């Protein structure tokens, strides 16, 4: 998670979704120490920030990609290796 956060902060134009997730993590870890931003969550918010800040897509196109669930494939693929 640390590597993903550092990479996003260094290489993406902006990281508002990651920043929001980190703020939420600060609140949740006050309630319980194990309510952290896990690797799947960190990858998800980093991808959203990457897609939104790369310049290849309009904001509307980015929102469409998110609503279509296209990022779910990343997590399904990663889990599928374990099943095989």
OpenMM code with the backbone's topology and positions (N, CA, C; nanometers):
from openmm import Vec3, app, unit

residues = "UNK UNK UNK UNK UNK UNK UNK UNK UNK UNK UNK UNK UNK UNK UNK UNK UNK UNK UNK UNK UNK UNK UNK UNK UNK UNK UNK UNK UNK UNK UNK UNK UNK UNK UNK UNK UNK UNK UNK UNK UNK UNK UNK UNK UNK UNK UNK UNK UNK UNK UNK UNK UNK UNK UNK UNK UNK UNK UNK UNK UNK UNK UNK UNK UNK UNK UNK UNK UNK UNK UNK UNK UNK UNK UNK UNK UNK UNK UNK UNK UNK UNK UNK UNK".split()
positions = [
    Vec3(0.0830, -0.1189, 0.0000),
    Vec3(0.0000, 0.0000, 0.0000),
    Vec3(0.0876, 0.1255, 0.0000),
    Vec3(0.1938, 0.1219, 0.0758),
    Vec3(0.2834, 0.2376, 0.0822),
    Vec3(0.3434, 0.2663, -0.0558),
    Vec3(0.3841, 0.1631, -0.1248),
    Vec3(0.4450, 0.1799, -0.2574),
    Vec3(0.3439, 0.2398, -0.3554),
    Vec3(0.2213, 0.1911, -0.3514),
    Vec3(0.1175, 0.2422, -0.4416),
    Vec3(0.0887, 0.3889, -0.4113),
    Vec3(0.0750, 0.4223, -0.2834),
    Vec3(0.0490, 0.5620, -0.2455),
    Vec3(0.1624, 0.6527, -0.2910),
    Vec3(0.2855, 0.6117, -0.2660),
    Vec3(0.4004, 0.6941, -0.3046),
    Vec3(0.4087, 0.7105, -0.4559),
    Vec3(0.3840, 0.6032, -0.5298),
    Vec3(0.3892, 0.6096, -0.6757),
    Vec3(0.2835, 0.7065, -0.7293),
    Vec3(0.1609, 0.6925, -0.6781),
    Vec3(0.0523, 0.7796, -0.7246),
    Vec3(0.0839, 0.9259, -0.6946),
    Vec3(0.1303, 0.9539, -0.5745),
    Vec3(0.1622, 1.0919, -0.5367),
    Vec3(0.2726, 1.1498, -0.6244),
    Vec3(0.3672, 1.0668, -0.6619),
    Vec3(0.4816, 1.1134, -0.7403),
    Vec3(0.4493, 1.1289, -0.8893),
    Vec3(0.3691, 1.0381, -0.9449),
    Vec3(0.3535, 1.0314, -1.0903),
    Vec3(0.2200, 1.0803, -1.1452),
    Vec3(0.1180, 1.0917, -1.0629),
    Vec3(-0.0119, 1.1363, -1.1134),
    Vec3(-0.0242, 1.2870, -1.0962),
    Vec3(-0.0936, 1.3513, -1.1880),
    Vec3(-0.1105, 1.4968, -1.1812),
    Vec3(-0.1843, 1.5379, -1.0549),
    Vec3(-0.2841, 1.4596, -1.0169),
    Vec3(-0.3581, 1.4870, -0.8937),
    Vec3(-0.4109, 1.3559, -0.8373),
    Vec3(-0.4355, 1.3561, -0.7072),
    Vec3(-0.4820, 1.2338, -0.6404),
    Vec3(-0.5962, 1.2638, -0.5424),
    Vec3(-0.7028, 1.3281, -0.5874),
    Vec3(-0.8100, 1.3617, -0.4938),
    Vec3(-0.8816, 1.2399, -0.4355),
    Vec3(-0.8963, 1.1349, -0.5134),
    Vec3(-0.9645, 1.0160, -0.4625),
    Vec3(-0.8777, 0.9450, -0.3593),
    Vec3(-0.7492, 0.9344, -0.3867),
    Vec3(-0.6564, 0.8763, -0.2896),
    Vec3(-0.6517, 0.9614, -0.1631),
    Vec3(-0.6465, 1.0916, -0.1797),
    Vec3(-0.6445, 1.1810, -0.0634),
    Vec3(-0.7691, 1.1617, 0.0222),
    Vec3(-0.8844, 1.1495, -0.0420),
    Vec3(-1.0087, 1.1272, 0.0313),
    Vec3(-1.0046, 0.9939, 0.1055),
    Vec3(-0.9573, 0.8893, 0.0370),
    Vec3(-0.9482, 0.7569, 0.1006),
    Vec3(-0.8545, 0.7597, 0.2216),
    Vec3(-0.7467, 0.8344, 0.2112),
    Vec3(-0.6532, 0.8456, 0.3244),
    Vec3(-0.7153, 0.9231, 0.4398),
    Vec3(-0.7984, 1.0226, 0.4090),
    Vec3(-0.8692, 1.0946, 0.5147),
    Vec3(-0.9694, 1.0029, 0.5849),
    Vec3(-1.0396, 0.9218, 0.5060),
    Vec3(-1.1338, 0.8260, 0.5643),
    Vec3(-1.0588, 0.7267, 0.6526),
    Vec3(-0.9419, 0.6821, 0.6055),
    Vec3(-0.8610, 0.5895, 0.6846),
    Vec3(-0.8242, 0.6504, 0.8201),
    Vec3(-0.7915, 0.7776, 0.8208),
    Vec3(-0.7584, 0.8438, 0.9472),
    Vec3(-0.8762, 0.8387, 1.0442),
    Vec3(-0.9960, 0.8570, 0.9929),
    Vec3(-1.1155, 0.8521, 1.0780),
    Vec3(-1.1453, 0.7102, 1.1258),
    Vec3(-1.1361, 0.6146, 1.0349),
    Vec3(-1.1732, 0.4775, 1.0714),
    Vec3(-1.0724, 0.4134, 1.1662),
    Vec3(-0.9452, 0.4466, 1.1502),
    Vec3(-0.8455, 0.3860, 1.2404),
    Vec3(-0.8541, 0.4432, 1.3811),
    Vec3(-0.9210, 0.5558, 1.3970),
    Vec3(-0.9466, 0.6061, 1.5326),
    Vec3(-1.0487, 0.5185, 1.6037),
    Vec3(-1.1378, 0.4591, 1.5256),
    Vec3(-1.2408, 0.3721, 1.5828),
    Vec3(-1.1867, 0.2319, 1.6083),
    Vec3(-1.1154, 0.1787, 1.5091),
    Vec3(-1.0548, 0.0461, 1.5213),
    Vec3(-0.9256, 0.0455, 1.4409),
    Vec3(-0.8212, -0.0061, 1.4989),
    Vec3(-0.6889, -0.0023, 1.4362),
    Vec3(-0.6811, -0.0825, 1.3074),
    Vec3(-0.7693, -0.1791, 1.2901),
    Vec3(-0.7609, -0.2632, 1.1709),
    Vec3(-0.8480, -0.2128, 1.0549),
    Vec3(-0.9116, -0.0976, 1.0694),
    Vec3(-0.9932, -0.0404, 0.9616),
    Vec3(-0.9072, 0.0501, 0.8736),
    Vec3(-0.8143, -0.0126, 0.8031),
    Vec3(-0.7156, 0.0592, 0.7225),
    Vec3(-0.7536, 0.0560, 0.5747),
    Vec3(-0.6859, 0.1358, 0.4971),
    Vec3(-0.6981, 0.1300, 0.3517),
    Vec3(-0.6157, 0.0100, 0.3054),
    Vec3(-0.6856, -0.0952, 0.2610),
    Vec3(-0.6132, -0.2151, 0.2202),
    Vec3(-0.5626, -0.2025, 0.0763),
    Vec3(-0.4908, -0.3032, 0.0317),
    Vec3(-0.4266, -0.2952, -0.0994),
    Vec3(-0.5289, -0.2872, -0.2120),
    Vec3(-0.6399, -0.3597, -0.2029),
    Vec3(-0.7416, -0.3520, -0.3075),
    Vec3(-0.8017, -0.2122, -0.3152),
    Vec3(-0.8310, -0.1549, -0.2018),
    Vec3(-0.8858, -0.0198, -0.1988),
    Vec3(-0.7879, 0.0822, -0.2522),
    Vec3(-0.6624, 0.0656, -0.2168),
    Vec3(-0.5592, 0.1582, -0.2624),
    Vec3(-0.5398, 0.1485, -0.4141),
    Vec3(-0.5399, 0.0278, -0.4663),
    Vec3(-0.5292, 0.0092, -0.6115),
    Vec3(-0.6490, 0.0735, -0.6811),
    Vec3(-0.7678, 0.0530, -0.6267),
    Vec3(-0.8887, 0.1071, -0.6887),
    Vec3(-0.8851, 0.2592, -0.6946),
    Vec3(-0.8551, 0.3239, -0.5828),
    Vec3(-0.8546, 0.4708, -0.5848),
    Vec3(-0.7394, 0.5246, -0.6693),
    Vec3(-0.6270, 0.4539, -0.6722),
    Vec3(-0.5153, 0.4971, -0.7563),
    Vec3(-0.5530, 0.4890, -0.9046),
    Vec3(-0.6236, 0.3833, -0.9440),
    Vec3(-0.6668, 0.3727, -1.0827),
    Vec3(-0.7643, 0.4835, -1.1192),
    Vec3(-0.8556, 0.5159, -1.0288),
    Vec3(-0.9495, 0.6244, -1.0566),
    Vec3(-0.8732, 0.7554, -1.0772),
    Vec3(-0.7798, 0.7831, -0.9871),
    Vec3(-0.7012, 0.9064, -1.0017),
    Vec3(-0.6166, 0.9052, -1.1283),
    Vec3(-0.5603, 0.7895, -1.1627),
    Vec3(-0.4790, 0.7798, -1.2834),
    Vec3(-0.5632, 0.8067, -1.4073),
    Vec3(-0.6789, 0.7437, -1.4151),
    Vec3(-0.7655, 0.7605, -1.5318),
    Vec3(-0.8131, 0.9050, -1.5426),
    Vec3(-0.8466, 0.9637, -1.4289),
    Vec3(-0.8980, 1.1013, -1.4314),
    Vec3(-0.7900, 1.2048, -1.4612),
    Vec3(-0.6666, 1.1761, -1.4251),
    Vec3(-0.5627, 1.2787, -1.4422),
    Vec3(-0.4702, 1.2560, -1.5614),
    Vec3(-0.4872, 1.1469, -1.6338),
    Vec3(-0.3943, 1.1171, -1.7431),
    Vec3(-0.4161, 1.2042, -1.8660),
    Vec3(-0.5344, 1.2616, -1.8793),
    Vec3(-0.5624, 1.3478, -1.9939),
    Vec3(-0.6185, 1.2759, -2.1145),
    Vec3(-0.6299, 1.1452, -2.1096),
    Vec3(-0.6797, 1.0683, -2.2233),
    Vec3(-0.8324, 1.0609, -2.2272),
    Vec3(-0.8959, 1.0912, -2.1139),
    Vec3(-1.0410, 1.0789, -2.1041),
    Vec3(-1.1009, 1.2074, -2.0485),
    Vec3(-1.2208, 1.2388, -2.0948),
    Vec3(-1.2950, 1.3500, -2.0346),
    Vec3(-1.3485, 1.3032, -1.8989),
    Vec3(-1.3935, 1.3967, -1.8185),
    Vec3(-1.4491, 1.3598, -1.6879),
    Vec3(-1.5713, 1.2694, -1.7064),
    Vec3(-1.6519, 1.2995, -1.8073),
    Vec3(-1.7710, 1.2181, -1.8349),
    Vec3(-1.7306, 1.0751, -1.8738),
    Vec3(-1.6281, 1.0617, -1.9572),
    Vec3(-1.5815, 0.9283, -1.9956),
    Vec3(-1.5284, 0.8521, -1.8742),
    Vec3(-1.4577, 0.9204, -1.7881),
    Vec3(-1.4076, 0.8565, -1.6656),
    Vec3(-1.5223, 0.8082, -1.5787),
    Vec3(-1.6213, 0.8926, -1.5623),
    Vec3(-1.7371, 0.8549, -1.4813),
    Vec3(-1.8097, 0.7357, -1.5425),
    Vec3(-1.8191, 0.7341, -1.6766),
    Vec3(-1.8809, 0.6197, -1.7441),
    Vec3(-1.8019, 0.4915, -1.7190),
    Vec3(-1.6704, 0.4999, -1.7313),
    Vec3(-1.5874, 0.3818, -1.7065),
    Vec3(-1.6083, 0.3278, -1.5652),
    Vec3(-1.6170, 0.4173, -1.4688),
    Vec3(-1.6374, 0.3747, -1.3298),
    Vec3(-1.7754, 0.3124, -1.3118),
    Vec3(-1.8772, 0.3738, -1.3719),
    Vec3(-2.0131, 0.3220, -1.3539),
    Vec3(-2.0339, 0.1889, -1.4256),
    Vec3(-1.9568, 0.1641, -1.5316),
    Vec3(-1.9658, 0.0367, -1.6026),
    Vec3(-1.9005, -0.0764, -1.5235),
    Vec3(-1.8192, -0.0421, -1.4251),
    Vec3(-1.7527, -0.1442, -1.3437),
    Vec3(-1.6296, -0.2038, -1.4102),
    Vec3(-1.5683, -0.1298, -1.5002),
    Vec3(-1.4543, -0.1854, -1.5752),
    Vec3(-1.3362, -0.2203, -1.4850),
    Vec3(-1.3216, -0.1512, -1.3734),
    Vec3(-1.2084, -0.1815, -1.2849),
    Vec3(-1.2279, -0.3109, -1.2067),
    Vec3(-1.3512, -0.3592, -1.2008),
    Vec3(-1.3755, -0.4848, -1.1293),
    Vec3(-1.2953, -0.5995, -1.1898),
    Vec3(-1.2696, -0.5915, -1.3189),
    Vec3(-1.1922, -0.6963, -1.3860),
    Vec3(-1.0526, -0.7118, -1.3280),
    Vec3(-0.9939, -0.6042, -1.2825),
    Vec3(-0.8603, -0.6127, -1.2215),
    Vec3(-0.8604, -0.7041, -1.0999),
    Vec3(-0.9641, -0.6914, -1.0200),
    Vec3(-0.9705, -0.7676, -0.8965),
    Vec3(-1.0151, -0.9107, -0.9205),
    Vec3(-1.1022, -0.9292, -1.0185),
    Vec3(-1.1448, -1.0650, -1.0554),
    Vec3(-1.0253, -1.1414, -1.1109),
    Vec3(-0.9475, -1.0775, -1.1964),
    Vec3(-0.8297, -1.1424, -1.2546),
    Vec3(-0.7310, -1.1843, -1.1464),
    Vec3(-0.7054, -1.0952, -1.0540),
    Vec3(-0.6115, -1.1272, -0.9462),
    Vec3(-0.6581, -1.2429, -0.8603),
    Vec3(-0.7874, -1.2514, -0.8356),
    Vec3(-0.8424, -1.3613, -0.7550),
    Vec3(-0.8477, -1.4918, -0.8340),
    Vec3(-0.8650, -1.4813, -0.9659),
    Vec3(-0.8781, -1.6003, -1.0496),
    Vec3(-0.7530, -1.6856, -1.0484),
    Vec3(-0.6375, -1.6243, -1.0400),
    Vec3(-0.5110, -1.6992, -1.0369),
    Vec3(-0.5119, -1.7950, -0.9183),
    Vec3(-0.5641, -1.7505, -0.8060),
    Vec3(-0.5712, -1.8370, -0.6882),
    Vec3(-0.6626, -1.9561, -0.7069),
    Vec3(-0.7681, -1.9395, -0.7861),
    Vec3(-0.8621, -2.0493, -0.8112),
    Vec3(-0.8023, -2.1522, -0.9060),
    Vec3(-0.7171, -2.1068, -0.9952),
    Vec3(-0.6588, -2.1966, -1.0955),
    Vec3(-0.5502, -2.2750, -1.0281),
] * unit.nanometer
topology = app.Topology()
chain = topology.addChain("A")
for resn in residues:
    res = topology.addResidue(resn, chain)
    for name in ("N", "CA", "C"):
        topology.addAtom(name, app.Element.getBySymbol(name[0]), res)
